[in-house]
């Protein structure tokens, strides 16, 4: 699989952040193609990008002429195309657990506080900023309560979400913790999540994927 990898990304997109972590864990070189989600009404709505991703969303991964959309699908594609090191465990039971943890973030928490939802609240319903912030915090806290319980109670949890090496669930969790901190969520009630975050952020794969490390990062966005 020698074709070039190119990632349409936005520095502060948590979905793109997940994929950057996965690419780094795999040790894969890739080119970043920035898509600014705010400038000029959002570059994701421009015809050139919509032709690549009709959902008007990032990330999109280009592998040669292949186009892969949706962050979790991209991560699983990477795991199948480059099996080592693994993002998903060996057994069906363990893979189901890891997928469940990942989807708790990617399907249940993140969609309720991503940019397009917040823009709709602001521009269509004219929801005040304070109420939008409360919405974000509520759904992150509710999701993290479940995540903390699942991680804390299961002996399969190790230094990371599953065992002693980071994988798919960690790729999804760490960007959501970044969002929680960004929006002022008090994480004191989630010691297991914080412990895993600390373990992840000691690894170059996670450090290099951080938003402020990206080529399109800027002070204001």
N, C-alpha and C positions, 0 to 999 in steps of 0.2 A: 504494500500500500504506500507507494512513494509519491502519490499526487499531493499537491500543496493543500494545506489546511488554511482556510480563511474564515475568520469569525466576525460577523456583523455584531457589534457590541455597543453598549453605552456604559460609560464608566460607573455610573451609580445604579444601573439596573441589577437587581438582585438575581434575576434569572440568568443574565449574562455572566454575573459573578460566579454562579454555580458552575457554569461550563468552563470558565477560566480555571477554576480550581481543578476540575476534572482533567483538563488538558495538561495542566502542570503536574498533577499526580502521575499521569501517564508519561511525562517527560517528552511531550510532543511539541514541536515547534509550530507556530502558527502566526499568521498575519492578522492584525486587528484592523477591521474596517469600521471606523466610528460612525454611528448613526445618532445624531443629537436629538433626543426625544423632546426637547423644549424649544430650541431655536427655530424661528420662523414657523411657528405652529407645529413643529415636530417633523424632522426629516423622515421619520418612518411613514409619513403620509405621501411622500413624493412618489410620482409614478415609477421611477427607476427602482426604488426599493419595494414598492408594492408588487411589482412584477416578480420579485424574489420571494417575498413573504406577504401574501394577500391578507394576513391578519394584522398588518401594520404593527408588528411587534418584533422586539429582539429577545433572544439571540436567534441568529440563523447561522448554521455552519455549512460552509462550502468545502467539500472534499473532492478536489478535481471538479468534475461536472455534476457530482451528486449534491443535492440540496437537502439538508436535514433541519427540521424546524422543531420547536418545543424543547425546552432545556433538558427535561428528564429523558426524552427520547434521544436527544443528542448524547447525553451521558451514557445511556445504554448502548448506543451505536459505538461509541468509543470503546466501551468495554468488550464488545463483540469483535470489533475490528483489531483492537490491540489488547489481547486478553491479560497481559501482565504489565504492571501490577493490577490486580483486580479491584474494581469498584464494588462488585457484588460478590457475596460469599459463594462457596462451592455448592452447598446443599439447597434444595428447593425450600425447605423450612426457613433457613436463615435468609435466603434471598427475599422471601415473602416478608419477613420481619423488617429488613432494611428498606424494601420498597414501601412498606406501610409508613415507616418513619419519614421517608423522603416525601411521600405524598401528603402526609399531614401538613408539611410546610408548603409544598408546591401547589397542592390542590385546595387546601382548606384555609391556610393563613394568608399566603401571599396574594391571591386574587382579590381579597377584600381590601387590600391597602396599596394596590399598585397605582401607577400614574393615571391610567385612563379612568379608573373609578373615581379618584380624587378630583380629576379635572371635570368629570360629569357633575359631581357634587357642587363644585365651585361655579362652573360656567352655565349649567342648565338649571340646577335647583337653587343656586345662590346660597349654599350652606355656609355659614360663617366658619372662619378658620378654627376657632376654638372647638366647634362641634366636629369638624373634620378630624382634628387631632384626637378628640375623645374616641371617635369611631376607630381610628387606627390602633390606639392603645388597647381598646376593649378586645379587638379580635386577635391581636398579638398575645395579650395576656391569656385569653381563653385557650388559644392554641398551645401556648407554652405550658400552661397547667397540665394539659394532656400529655405533651411531650415529656415534661419532667417526670410525671408519674410512670410513663412507659419506660423511660430510661432508668429511673431510680430503682424500679421494682424487678428488673430483669437481669439475671446473672450474665446474660450475653453481652450486656454493656460492659465495656472495658475502659481503656484510656480514651477511646473514641465511642461513637454511637454503637458500634458493633465490634467488639474485640479490640485488639491492640494495634490495628492499622486503620487509617482513615479510609472512608469509602463513600458510596453514593449518598447516604444519609447525612454525613458531615458536609458534603458539597452543598446540600440544601440548607442545612441548619445554620451554618456560619454566616451566610449573607442575610438570613432573617434576623440573627442576633445583631448584625450591623444595623439593620433597619430599626430594630427595637431601640438600640442606643441612640440612633439618629433622632427618633421621635420621643425620646425621654422616658421610655418604659423603665420602671424600677425592676431590676433583675434579681433583687435580693432573695426572692422566694424560689429561685431556680438554681440551686447550687450545682446540680449535675450538669445542666446546660452550660453554666459558667465554667465549670471544670473542663468540659470538653472543648469549649471555645479556647481556653488558655492552652490546652494541648495542641490544638490545631494551629493557633497563631504562633507557635514556636517553629513551625515547619515552613521552609521556603516556598513550597507549592501554594500555601495559603497566603503567605506574606506577599508574594509577587502578584497574586490575583486581586489584592485589595483595591478598592476603588481609586484611592489617591495615587496608586502606582501606575495607573493606566495612561496611555498616551493622550487621551482626550480629557483627562481630569482637569478641572479648573476650579477656581475659588467659588464662583457662582454658577449655578446651572438651573 
